[in-house]
Amino acid sequence: MPFPKSVPRQCATESEAAVLDFVRSHTSLPVPNVLAWNSDSSNPVGAEYLVLGKVAGRQLNEVWDEMTGRQRFRLVTCLAQFDAELSKIRFPAYGSLYYRATSKEKTVALPPDIDPKHQYCVGPVVSPGTGASITRHEGDLDNMSGPWYDLTALGATRAQLGIWNLSHGETKAVRGPHFGSREEHLHLLTAAQDVIATLAPLLKNFASPVLWHPDLHMGNVFVSEEDYTKVVGLIDWQFTTILPTLTQAQWPLLLTVPDDYEIGPSVPKPPAGINETDPDEQKALREKYEESVLAKCYEIALNKANPNTGSVLSESPEAVRQLFLLCPDTYKDGIVPLRDCLIKISKSWEASEFPGSCPIQFTSGELSTHHEQLTEYDDWRSLRQYTFDVLSTDEEGWVPPQLTFEAIRAHERKLFQLYMNSQESGITEEKAKSLWFFS
């Protein structure tokens, strides 16, 4: 059935079909068969469509609580091996994957050793990270959609897109505290452009173009009904793009990695004195320890299967990685995350042996103000994540099909009332709604 879309016409359907066929024919990853697809909405159906073969097995979120620790380790190891296998395929440019037979202009052919039948190419990104309705602004975005041959060009575009989104970005995301003025956004994004221009040529070890599933949560992983450690299906490949390993190599969303997790050879140890705490504290500590062990399992397995990708996950500067990721989204996330990223880069500039001096400097007053705002922003984000966990939802308000939407909605209204009552006296409902986590 036709419905409004905020992605480029034709491109999303064509790219997802190409990605599924490519992954299925070039790797051992279990992805659905593409039975039929059509990206021309003037077809008899009246809409673009993609028909896939049914995936066997059960969704991981249905069986996770039944799995033993050993079973979870084996499953996480399997996912790491899949990620390693996919990231071994090195592409000639950054962008989205398409069929050559249906591709538009501005495409790059894959080399013969990857694509001997000349079936695929790299073209403009399906979703260039904008919150605007792309169907109304496609012409404006032509020069910001790729493909790109190097990290410098890609990084410059990310910052340009952030500036463009300030005027065109449309989002239903609720703005957190200290969103910032337009002038503050422009100042930071302009500085980010200068920082990226300096750093990008130095990041060649982290710049290989690779394909990576961006949304590997438990609902997108299917396992065998007879053996929960055997992955039989990986779904939802829409918006899968070819980008630098720097930004691609990431923990699967189904893993919760503790904030104090240490990357590297150190093995997580059980918390000292865990048996001396109250039952609720014991449970929380055990869960955190198990999360650290699963993260370490993934890290070790990825390093073993593909050391190049594993080293990017463990060695790439996190603030630099975030710099490339955050620039397009200040229009919905506010200035605090990007500013914090730039401050960290500035502080570590000399120790990191980057050339010259950092293009942006912060005064002691600016640092003090940022610290106060960051504390409040982090508290807001922590409470937001806690609310998502309680409601079994996310920032888009998606509710799992096995739950009753009306009941979750009613619970959300009660939580909002508690939130409003907990705020400073005299806060208006309008102000509370502006900081609440659902529009």
TORKOL-4160 file (C-alpha; in steps of 0.2 Angstrom, whole numbers, padded with zeros to 4 digits, m for minus):
439
<pt num="1" X="0000" Y="0000" Z="0000"/>
<pt num="2" X="0007" Y="0017" Z="m0005"/>
<pt num="3" X="0013" Y="0028" Z="0010"/>
<pt num="4" X="0024" Y="0044" Z="0012"/>
<pt num="5" X="0042" Y="0040" Z="0012"/>
<pt num="6" X="0056" Y="0051" Z="0018"/>
<pt num="7" X="0070" Y="0042" Z="0008"/>
<pt num="8" X="0074" Y="0045" Z="m0010"/>
<pt num="9" X="0062" Y="0038" Z="m0022"/>
<pt num="10" X="0068" Y="0022" Z="m0031"/>
<pt num="11" X="0085" Y="0022" Z="m0022"/>
<pt num="12" X="0080" Y="0014" Z="m0006"/>
<pt num="13" X="0071" Y="m0001" Z="m0014"/>
<pt num="14" X="0085" Y="m0003" Z="m0027"/>
<pt num="15" X="0099" Y="m0002" Z="m0015"/>
<pt num="16" X="0091" Y="m0014" Z="m0002"/>
<pt num="17" X="0088" Y="m0027" Z="m0016"/>
<pt num="18" X="0106" Y="m0026" Z="m0022"/>
<pt num="19" X="0113" Y="m0027" Z="m0004"/>
<pt num="20" X="0103" Y="m0043" Z="0000"/>
<pt num="21" X="0108" Y="m0051" Z="m0017"/>
<pt num="22" X="0127" Y="m0046" Z="m0015"/>
<pt num="23" X="0128" Y="m0052" Z="0003"/>
<pt num="24" X="0119" Y="m0068" Z="m0001"/>
<pt num="25" X="0131" Y="m0072" Z="m0015"/>
<pt num="26" X="0147" Y="m0065" Z="m0008"/>
<pt num="27" X="0146" Y="m0071" Z="0010"/>
<pt num="28" X="0140" Y="m0085" Z="0021"/>
<pt num="29" X="0128" Y="m0072" Z="0030"/>
<pt num="30" X="0110" Y="m0079" Z="0031"/>
<pt num="31" X="0099" Y="m0066" Z="0023"/>
<pt num="32" X="0082" Y="m0067" Z="0015"/>
<pt num="33" X="0080" Y="m0072" Z="m0004"/>
<pt num="34" X="0075" Y="m0057" Z="m0015"/>
<pt num="35" X="0059" Y="m0065" Z="m0024"/>
<pt num="36" X="0054" Y="m0049" Z="m0033"/>
<pt num="37" X="0056" Y="m0030" Z="m0032"/>
<pt num="38" X="0050" Y="m0015" Z="m0041"/>
<pt num="39" X="0056" Y="0003" Z="m0038"/>
<pt num="40" X="0044" Y="0011" Z="m0050"/>
<pt num="41" X="0028" Y="0017" Z="m0041"/>
<pt num="42" X="0019" Y="0018" Z="m0058"/>
<pt num="43" X="0018" Y="m0001" Z="m0058"/>
<pt num="44" X="0002" Y="m0010" Z="m0057"/>
<pt num="45" X="0004" Y="m0011" Z="m0038"/>
<pt num="46" X="0004" Y="0008" Z="m0036"/>
<pt num="47" X="0020" Y="0008" Z="m0025"/>
<pt num="48" X="0038" Y="0002" Z="m0024"/>
<pt num="49" X="0039" Y="m0015" Z="m0016"/>
<pt num="50" X="0052" Y="m0028" Z="m0011"/>
<pt num="51" X="0046" Y="m0046" Z="m0009"/>
<pt num="52" X="0057" Y="m0057" Z="0002"/>
<pt num="53" X="0058" Y="m0076" Z="0006"/>
<pt num="54" X="0051" Y="m0080" Z="0023"/>
<pt num="55" X="0065" Y="m0082" Z="0036"/>
<pt num="56" X="0065" Y="m0098" Z="0047"/>
<pt num="57" X="0068" Y="m0099" Z="0065"/>
<pt num="58" X="0064" Y="m0087" Z="0080"/>
<pt num="59" X="0068" Y="m0070" Z="0084"/>
<pt num="60" X="0082" Y="m0068" Z="0096"/>
<pt num="61" X="0072" Y="m0057" Z="0108"/>
<pt num="62" X="0060" Y="m0072" Z="0110"/>
<pt num="63" X="0073" Y="m0084" Z="0116"/>
<pt num="64" X="0087" Y="m0073" Z="0124"/>
<pt num="65" X="0081" Y="m0076" Z="0142"/>
<pt num="66" X="0080" Y="m0095" Z="0139"/>
<pt num="67" X="0099" Y="m0095" Z="0134"/>
<pt num="68" X="0113" Y="m0100" Z="0145"/>
<pt num="69" X="0128" Y="m0090" Z="0147"/>
<pt num="70" X="0138" Y="m0102" Z="0136"/>
<pt num="71" X="0125" Y="m0101" Z="0122"/>
<pt num="72" X="0125" Y="m0082" Z="0122"/>
<pt num="73" X="0144" Y="m0083" Z="0120"/>
<pt num="74" X="0143" Y="m0094" Z="0105"/>
<pt num="75" X="0130" Y="m0083" Z="0097"/>
<pt num="76" X="0140" Y="m0067" Z="0100"/>
<pt num="77" X="0155" Y="m0076" Z="0093"/>
<pt num="78" X="0145" Y="m0081" Z="0077"/>
<pt num="79" X="0139" Y="m0063" Z="0075"/>
<pt num="80" X="0157" Y="m0056" Z="0076"/>
<pt num="81" X="0163" Y="m0069" Z="0063"/>
<pt num="82" X="0149" Y="m0062" Z="0052"/>
<pt num="83" X="0154" Y="m0044" Z="0054"/>
<pt num="84" X="0172" Y="m0049" Z="0051"/>
<pt num="85" X="0168" Y="m0058" Z="0035"/>
<pt num="86" X="0158" Y="m0044" Z="0028"/>
<pt num="87" X="0171" Y="m0031" Z="0033"/>
<pt num="88" X="0184" Y="m0041" Z="0023"/>
<pt num="89" X="0176" Y="m0035" Z="0007"/>
<pt num="90" X="0184" Y="m0018" Z="0003"/>
<pt num="91" X="0175" Y="m0007" Z="m0009"/>
<pt num="92" X="0181" Y="0007" Z="m0021"/>
<pt num="93" X="0171" Y="0021" Z="m0013"/>
<pt num="94" X="0159" Y="0026" Z="0000"/>
<pt num="95" X="0141" Y="0026" Z="m0004"/>
<pt num="96" X="0126" Y="0014" Z="m0007"/>
<pt num="97" X="0126" Y="m0002" Z="m0017"/>
<pt num="98" X="0116" Y="m0004" Z="m0032"/>
<pt num="99" X="0114" Y="m0015" Z="m0048"/>
<pt num="100" X="0124" Y="m0008" Z="m0062"/>
<pt num="101" X="0109" Y="m0012" Z="m0074"/>
<pt num="102" X="0097" Y="0000" Z="m0065"/>
<pt num="103" X="0110" Y="0012" Z="m0058"/>
<pt num="104" X="0109" Y="0031" Z="m0061"/>
<pt num="105" X="0123" Y="0043" Z="m0064"/>
<pt num="106" X="0137" Y="0046" Z="m0052"/>
<pt num="107" X="0142" Y="0027" Z="m0049"/>
<pt num="108" X="0158" Y="0018" Z="m0046"/>
<pt num="109" X="0160" Y="0001" Z="m0053"/>
<pt num="110" X="0166" Y="m0013" Z="m0042"/>
<pt num="111" X="0183" Y="m0021" Z="m0046"/>
<pt num="112" X="0183" Y="m0037" Z="m0055"/>
<pt num="113" X="0190" Y="m0047" Z="m0041"/>
<pt num="114" X="0175" Y="m0043" Z="m0030"/>
<pt num="115" X="0162" Y="m0042" Z="m0044"/>
<pt num="116" X="0168" Y="m0053" Z="m0059"/>
<pt num="117" X="0151" Y="m0053" Z="m0067"/>
<pt num="118" X="0150" Y="m0034" Z="m0067"/>
<pt num="119" X="0133" Y="m0034" Z="m0058"/>
<pt num="120" X="0135" Y="m0020" Z="m0044"/>
<pt num="121" X="0141" Y="m0002" Z="m0042"/>
<pt num="122" X="0143" Y="0011" Z="m0028"/>
<pt num="123" X="0132" Y="0026" Z="m0030"/>
<pt num="124" X="0124" Y="0040" Z="m0019"/>
<pt num="125" X="0119" Y="0036" Z="m0002"/>
<pt num="126" X="0101" Y="0030" Z="0001"/>
<pt num="127" X="0099" Y="0041" Z="0017"/>
<pt num="128" X="0111" Y="0055" Z="0018"/>
<pt num="129" X="0107" Y="0058" Z="0036"/>
<pt num="130" X="0095" Y="0072" Z="0034"/>
<pt num="131" X="0079" Y="0073" Z="0043"/>
<pt num="132" X="0071" Y="0084" Z="0029"/>
<pt num="133" X="0058" Y="0076" Z="0017"/>
<pt num="134" X="0070" Y="0071" Z="0004"/>
<pt num="135" X="0057" Y="0070" Z="m0009"/>
<pt num="136" X="0055" Y="0089" Z="m0008"/>
<pt num="137" X="0074" Y="0093" Z="m0008"/>
<pt num="138" X="0082" Y="0080" Z="m0019"/>
<pt num="139" X="0090" Y="0093" Z="m0030"/>
<pt num="140" X="0098" Y="0102" Z="m0015"/>
<pt num="141" X="0106" Y="0086" Z="m0009"/>
<pt num="142" X="0113" Y="0080" Z="m0025"/>
<pt num="143" X="0130" Y="0087" Z="m0021"/>
<pt num="144" X="0129" Y="0079" Z="m0003"/>
<pt num="145" X="0125" Y="0061" Z="m0007"/>
<pt num="146" X="0141" Y="0054" Z="m0014"/>
<pt num="147" X="0149" Y="0043" Z="m0019"/>
<pt num="148" X="0165" Y="0048" Z="m0011"/>
<pt num="149" X="0183" Y="0042" Z="m0014"/>
<pt num="150" X="0191" Y="0048" Z="0002"/>
<pt num="151" X="0188" Y="0052" Z="0020"/>
<pt num="152" X="0192" Y="0070" Z="0018"/>
<pt num="153" X="0178" Y="0073" Z="0005"/>
<pt num="154" X="0165" Y="0062" Z="0015"/>
<pt num="155" X="0169" Y="0071" Z="0031"/>
<pt num="156" X="0167" Y="0088" Z="0023"/>
<pt num="157" X="0150" Y="0083" Z="0017"/>
<pt num="158" X="0145" Y="0077" Z="0034"/>
<pt num="159" X="0148" Y="0094" Z="0041"/>
<pt num="160" X="0140" Y="0103" Z="0026"/>
<pt num="161" X="0124" Y="0092" Z="0029"/>
<pt num="162" X="0124" Y="0097" Z="0047"/>
<pt num="163" X="0123" Y="0115" Z="0041"/>
<pt num="164" X="0110" Y="0112" Z="0028"/>
<pt num="165" X="0099" Y="0102" Z="0041"/>
<pt num="166" X="0098" Y="0118" Z="0052"/>
<pt num="167" X="0087" Y="0126" Z="0039"/>
<pt num="168" X="0078" Y="0111" Z="0031"/>
<pt num="169" X="0079" Y="0097" Z="0044"/>
<pt num="170" X="0062" Y="0091" Z="0050"/>
<pt num="171" X="0061" Y="0080" Z="0066"/>
<pt num="172" X="0049" Y="0074" Z="0079"/>
<pt num="173" X="0063" Y="0070" Z="0091"/>
<pt num="174" X="0061" Y="0080" Z="0107"/>
<pt num="175" X="0075" Y="0092" Z="0110"/>
<pt num="176" X="0085" Y="0089" Z="0126"/>
<pt num="177" X="0092" Y="0103" Z="0137"/>
<pt num="178" X="0104" Y="0116" Z="0130"/>
<pt num="179" X="0099" Y="0114" Z="0112"/>
<pt num="180" X="0109" Y="0129" Z="0107"/>
<pt num="181" X="0105" Y="0144" Z="0095"/>
<pt num="182" X="0107" Y="0143" Z="0077"/>
<pt num="183" X="0123" Y="0154" Z="0078"/>
<pt num="184" X="0131" Y="0141" Z="0091"/>
<pt num="185" X="0127" Y="0127" Z="0079"/>
<pt num="186" X="0135" Y="0136" Z="0064"/>
<pt num="187" X="0150" Y="0140" Z="0074"/>
<pt num="188" X="0153" Y="0122" Z="0080"/>
<pt num="189" X="0149" Y="0115" Z="0063"/>
<pt num="190" X="0161" Y="0127" Z="0054"/>
<pt num="191" X="0175" Y="0122" Z="0067"/>
<pt num="192" X="0171" Y="0104" Z="0064"/>
<pt num="193" X="0174" Y="0106" Z="0045"/>
<pt num="194" X="0191" Y="0113" Z="0049"/>
<pt num="195" X="0195" Y="0099" Z="0062"/>
<pt num="196" X="0190" Y="0086" Z="0049"/>
<pt num="197" X="0200" Y="0093" Z="0035"/>
<pt num="198" X="0216" Y="0092" Z="0046"/>
<pt num="199" X="0212" Y="0074" Z="0054"/>
<pt num="200" X="0205" Y="0065" Z="0039"/>
<pt num="201" X="0222" Y="0063" Z="0029"/>
<pt num="202" X="0229" Y="0055" Z="0045"/>
<pt num="203" X="0216" Y="0042" Z="0047"/>
<pt num="204" X="0221" Y="0031" Z="0032"/>
<pt num="205" X="0222" Y="0015" Z="0044"/>
<pt num="206" X="0203" Y="0018" Z="0048"/>
<pt num="207" X="0197" Y="0023" Z="0032"/>
<pt num="208" X="0194" Y="0007" Z="0022"/>
<pt num="209" X="0176" Y="0007" Z="0014"/>
<pt num="210" X="0166" Y="m0007" Z="0021"/>
<pt num="211" X="0148" Y="m0013" Z="0021"/>
<pt num="212" X="0141" Y="m0016" Z="0039"/>
<pt num="213" X="0123" Y="m0020" Z="0045"/>
<pt num="214" X="0119" Y="m0004" Z="0055"/>
<pt num="215" X="0104" Y="m0011" Z="0065"/>
<pt num="216" X="0109" Y="m0028" Z="0073"/>
<pt num="217" X="0096" Y="m0028" Z="0087"/>
<pt num="218" X="0088" Y="m0044" Z="0094"/>
<pt num="219" X="0073" Y="m0042" Z="0083"/>
<pt num="220" X="0083" Y="m0043" Z="0067"/>
<pt num="221" X="0092" Y="m0059" Z="0072"/>
<pt num="222" X="0083" Y="m0076" Z="0069"/>
<pt num="223" X="0090" Y="m0092" Z="0077"/>
<pt num="224" X="0087" Y="m0110" Z="0074"/>
<pt num="225" X="0073" Y="m0117" Z="0085"/>
<pt num="226" X="0083" Y="m0132" Z="0088"/>
<pt num="227" X="0099" Y="m0123" Z="0092"/>
<pt num="228" X="0098" Y="m0105" Z="0098"/>
<pt num="229" X="0117" Y="m0102" Z="0095"/>
<pt num="230" X="0114" Y="m0105" Z="0076"/>
<pt num="231" X="0109" Y="m0089" Z="0067"/>
<pt num="232" X="0098" Y="m0093" Z="0052"/>
<pt num="233" X="0092" Y="m0076" Z="0047"/>
<pt num="234" X="0098" Y="m0058" Z="0047"/>
<pt num="235" X="0085" Y="m0045" Z="0042"/>
<pt num="236" X="0081" Y="m0027" Z="0039"/>
<pt num="237" X="0096" Y="m0021" Z="0028"/>
<pt num="238" X="0087" Y="m0005" Z="0022"/>
<pt num="239" X="0099" Y="0010" Z="0023"/>
<pt num="240" X="0115" Y="m0002" Z="0024"/>
<pt num="241" X="0129" Y="0008" Z="0016"/>
<pt num="242" X="0147" Y="0007" Z="0013"/>
<pt num="243" X="0156" Y="0019" Z="0024"/>
<pt num="244" X="0174" Y="0020" Z="0033"/>
<pt num="245" X="0178" Y="0007" Z="0045"/>
<pt num="246" X="0181" Y="0021" Z="0057"/>
<pt num="247" X="0162" Y="0024" Z="0058"/>
<pt num="248" X="0156" Y="0006" Z="0053"/>
<pt num="249" X="0165" Y="m0005" Z="0066"/>
<pt num="250" X="0153" Y="m0004" Z="0081"/>
<pt num="251" X="0146" Y="m0016" Z="0094"/>
<pt num="252" X="0130" Y="m0024" Z="0089"/>
<pt num="253" X="0115" Y="m0016" Z="0096"/>
<pt num="254" X="0109" Y="m0032" Z="0105"/>
<pt num="255" X="0124" Y="m0029" Z="0116"/>
<pt num="256" X="0124" Y="m0017" Z="0131"/>
<pt num="257" X="0142" Y="m0012" Z="0134"/>
<pt num="258" X="0145" Y="m0004" Z="0151"/>
<pt num="259" X="0152" Y="0014" Z="0151"/>
<pt num="260" X="0168" Y="0008" Z="0160"/>
<pt num="261" X="0171" Y="m0006" Z="0149"/>
<pt num="262" X="0190" Y="m0008" Z="0145"/>
<pt num="263" X="0194" Y="m0012" Z="0127"/>
<pt num="264" X="0210" Y="m0023" Z="0125"/>
<pt num="265" X="0218" Y="m0038" Z="0133"/>
<pt num="266" X="0211" Y="m0036" Z="0150"/>
<pt num="267" X="0197" Y="m0049" Z="0155"/>
<pt num="268" X="0182" Y="m0043" Z="0165"/>
<pt num="269" X="0182" Y="m0049" Z="0183"/>
<pt num="270" X="0167" Y="m0052" Z="0194"/>
<pt num="271" X="0164" Y="m0037" Z="0206"/>
<pt num="272" X="0173" Y="m0038" Z="0222"/>
<pt num="273" X="0162" Y="m0041" Z="0237"/>
<pt num="274" X="0146" Y="m0044" Z="0227"/>
<pt num="275" X="0139" Y="m0056" Z="0239"/>
<pt num="276" X="0140" Y="m0043" Z="0253"/>
<pt num="277" X="0127" Y="m0031" Z="0245"/>
<pt num="278" X="0108" Y="m0032" Z="0245"/>
<pt num="279" X="0099" Y="m0043" Z="0232"/>
<pt num="280" X="0095" Y="m0029" Z="0220"/>
<pt num="281" X="0113" Y="m0023" Z="0220"/>
<pt num="282" X="0119" Y="m0040" Z="0217"/>
<pt num="283" X="0108" Y="m0042" Z="0202"/>
<pt num="284" X="0113" Y="m0026" Z="0195"/>
<pt num="285" X="0132" Y="m0030" Z="0197"/>
<pt num="286" X="0130" Y="m0047" Z="0190"/>
<pt num="287" X="0121" Y="m0040" Z="0174"/>
<pt num="288" X="0134" Y="m0028" Z="0172"/>
<pt num="289" X="0148" Y="m0041" Z="0173"/>
<pt num="290" X="0139" Y="m0052" Z="0161"/>
<pt num="291" X="0137" Y="m0038" Z="0149"/>
<pt num="292" X="0156" Y="m0034" Z="0150"/>
<pt num="293" X="0160" Y="m0053" Z="0147"/>
<pt num="294" X="0149" Y="m0053" Z="0131"/>
<pt num="295" X="0156" Y="m0037" Z="0125"/>
<pt num="296" X="0174" Y="m0045" Z="0127"/>
<pt num="297" X="0168" Y="m0061" Z="0119"/>
<pt num="298" X="0163" Y="m0051" Z="0103"/>
<pt num="299" X="0179" Y="m0040" Z="0104"/>
<pt num="300" X="0190" Y="m0056" Z="0104"/>
<pt num="301" X="0181" Y="m0065" Z="0091"/>
<pt num="302" X="0181" Y="m0050" Z="0079"/>
<pt num="303" X="0200" Y="m0048" Z="0082"/>
<pt num="304" X="0203" Y="m0066" Z="0078"/>
<pt num="305" X="0192" Y="m0067" Z="0063"/>
<pt num="306" X="0198" Y="m0050" Z="0055"/>
<pt num="307" X="0212" Y="m0041" Z="0065"/>
<pt num="308" X="0211" Y="m0026" Z="0053"/>
<pt num="309" X="0193" Y="m0022" Z="0058"/>
<pt num="310" X="0196" Y="m0027" Z="0076"/>
<pt num="311" X="0210" Y="m0015" Z="0078"/>
<pt num="312" X="0199" Y="m0001" Z="0072"/>
<pt num="313" X="0186" Y="m0005" Z="0085"/>
<pt num="314" X="0199" Y="m0005" Z="0099"/>
<pt num="315" X="0212" Y="0008" Z="0093"/>
<pt num="316" X="0202" Y="0022" Z="0083"/>
<pt num="317" X="0200" Y="0038" Z="0094"/>
<pt num="318" X="0182" Y="0038" Z="0100"/>
<pt num="319" X="0180" Y="0057" Z="0099"/>
<pt num="320" X="0186" Y="0057" Z="0081"/>
<pt num="321" X="0174" Y="0043" Z="0077"/>
<pt num="322" X="0160" Y="0053" Z="0085"/>
<pt num="323" X="0165" Y="0069" Z="0075"/>
<pt num="324" X="0160" Y="0060" Z="0059"/>
<pt num="325" X="0144" Y="0053" Z="0066"/>
<pt num="326" X="0137" Y="0069" Z="0075"/>
<pt num="327" X="0139" Y="0083" Z="0063"/>
<pt num="328" X="0123" Y="0080" Z="0052"/>
<pt num="329" X="0112" Y="0078" Z="0068"/>
<pt num="330" X="0114" Y="0094" Z="0078"/>
<pt num="331" X="0098" Y="0100" Z="0072"/>
<pt num="332" X="0089" Y="0086" Z="0082"/>
<pt num="333" X="0102" Y="0082" Z="0095"/>
<pt num="334" X="0108" Y="0099" Z="0100"/>
<pt num="335" X="0125" Y="0106" Z="0102"/>
<pt num="336" X="0131" Y="0098" Z="0118"/>
<pt num="337" X="0137" Y="0081" Z="0110"/>
<pt num="338" X="0146" Y="0089" Z="0096"/>
<pt num="339" X="0154" Y="0102" Z="0107"/>
<pt num="340" X="0159" Y="0089" Z="0120"/>
<pt num="341" X="0167" Y="0079" Z="0105"/>
<pt num="342" X="0177" Y="0094" Z="0099"/>
<pt num="343" X="0183" Y="0098" Z="0117"/>
<pt num="344" X="0190" Y="0081" Z="0119"/>
<pt num="345" X="0199" Y="0082" Z="0103"/>
<pt num="346" X="0206" Y="0099" Z="0107"/>
<pt num="347" X="0212" Y="0093" Z="0124"/>
<pt num="348" X="0221" Y="0077" Z="0117"/>
<pt num="349" X="0227" Y="0086" Z="0101"/>
<pt num="350" X="0245" Y="0087" Z="0107"/>
<pt num="351" X="0246" Y="0070" Z="0115"/>
<pt num="352" X="0239" Y="0062" Z="0099"/>
<pt num="353" X="0253" Y="0070" Z="0090"/>
<pt num="354" X="0241" Y="0079" Z="0077"/>
<pt num="355" X="0250" Y="0093" Z="0067"/>
<pt num="356" X="0250" Y="0111" Z="0072"/>
<pt num="357" X="0236" Y="0116" Z="0085"/>
<pt num="358" X="0218" Y="0112" Z="0085"/>
<pt num="359" X="0207" Y="0123" Z="0074"/>
<pt num="360" X="0195" Y="0126" Z="0089"/>
<pt num="361" X="0200" Y="0132" Z="0106"/>
<pt num="362" X="0189" Y="0134" Z="0121"/>
<pt num="363" X="0191" Y="0146" Z="0136"/>
<pt num="364" X="0190" Y="0141" Z="0154"/>
<pt num="365" X="0173" Y="0150" Z="0155"/>
<pt num="366" X="0167" Y="0140" Z="0140"/>
<pt num="367" X="0173" Y="0124" Z="0147"/>
<pt num="368" X="0165" Y="0127" Z="0164"/>
<pt num="369" X="0148" Y="0131" Z="0156"/>
<pt num="370" X="0150" Y="0116" Z="0145"/>
<pt num="371" X="0153" Y="0105" Z="0160"/>
<pt num="372" X="0138" Y="0111" Z="0169"/>
<pt num="373" X="0127" Y="0108" Z="0153"/>
<pt num="374" X="0134" Y="0091" Z="0149"/>
<pt num="375" X="0130" Y="0085" Z="0167"/>
<pt num="376" X="0112" Y="0090" Z="0164"/>
<pt num="377" X="0112" Y="0083" Z="0147"/>
<pt num="378" X="0119" Y="0067" Z="0152"/>
<pt num="379" X="0106" Y="0065" Z="0166"/>
<pt num="380" X="0092" Y="0069" Z="0154"/>
<pt num="381" X="0099" Y="0055" Z="0142"/>
<pt num="382" X="0101" Y="0042" Z="0156"/>
<pt num="383" X="0083" Y="0045" Z="0161"/>
<pt num="384" X="0077" Y="0044" Z="0143"/>
<pt num="385" X="0086" Y="0027" Z="0141"/>
<pt num="386" X="0079" Y="0021" Z="0157"/>
<pt num="387" X="0061" Y="0026" Z="0151"/>
<pt num="388" X="0064" Y="0017" Z="0135"/>
<pt num="389" X="0069" Y="0002" Z="0144"/>
<pt num="390" X="0054" Y="0002" Z="0156"/>
<pt num="391" X="0042" Y="0004" Z="0141"/>
<pt num="392" X="0051" Y="m0008" Z="0129"/>
<pt num="393" X="0052" Y="0005" Z="0116"/>
<pt num="394" X="0065" Y="0017" Z="0108"/>
<pt num="395" X="0065" Y="0036" Z="0103"/>
<pt num="396" X="0053" Y="0033" Z="0089"/>
<pt num="397" X="0040" Y="0025" Z="0100"/>
<pt num="398" X="0040" Y="0008" Z="0092"/>
<pt num="399" X="0032" Y="m0005" Z="0102"/>
<pt num="400" X="0035" Y="m0024" Z="0100"/>
<pt num="401" X="0020" Y="m0033" Z="0092"/>
<pt num="402" X="0019" Y="m0045" Z="0107"/>
<pt num="403" X="0015" Y="m0030" Z="0119"/>
<pt num="404" X="m0002" Y="m0020" Z="0119"/>
<pt num="405" X="0001" Y="m0003" Z="0113"/>
<pt num="406" X="m0013" Y="0005" Z="0123"/>
<pt num="407" X="m0006" Y="m0002" Z="0139"/>
<pt num="408" X="0012" Y="0005" Z="0135"/>
<pt num="409" X="0004" Y="0022" Z="0130"/>
<pt num="410" X="m0005" Y="0023" Z="0146"/>
<pt num="411" X="0011" Y="0018" Z="0156"/>
<pt num="412" X="0020" Y="0032" Z="0146"/>
<pt num="413" X="0007" Y="0045" Z="0151"/>
<pt num="414" X="0010" Y="0040" Z="0170"/>
<pt num="415" X="0028" Y="0041" Z="0168"/>
<pt num="416" X="0027" Y="0059" Z="0160"/>
<pt num="417" X="0016" Y="0064" Z="0175"/>
<pt num="418" X="0029" Y="0058" Z="0187"/>
<pt num="419" X="0043" Y="0067" Z="0177"/>
<pt num="420" X="0033" Y="0083" Z="0177"/>
<pt num="421" X="0030" Y="0082" Z="0196"/>
<pt num="422" X="0049" Y="0079" Z="0199"/>
<pt num="423" X="0054" Y="0095" Z="0190"/>
<pt num="424" X="0057" Y="0111" Z="0198"/>
<pt num="425" X="0042" Y="0119" Z="0206"/>
<pt num="426" X="0032" Y="0130" Z="0194"/>
<pt num="427" X="0037" Y="0121" Z="0178"/>
<pt num="428" X="0023" Y="0122" Z="0165"/>
<pt num="429" X="0016" Y="0107" Z="0156"/>
<pt num="430" X="0022" Y="0115" Z="0140"/>
<pt num="431" X="0040" Y="0116" Z="0146"/>
<pt num="432" X="0040" Y="0098" Z="0153"/>
<pt num="433" X="0033" Y="0092" Z="0136"/>
<pt num="434" X="0048" Y="0100" Z="0128"/>
<pt num="435" X="0060" Y="0090" Z="0138"/>
<pt num="436" X="0050" Y="0074" Z="0138"/>
<pt num="437" X="0056" Y="0059" Z="0127"/>
<pt num="438" X="0041" Y="0057" Z="0116"/>
<pt num="439" X="0032" Y="0071" Z="0106"/>
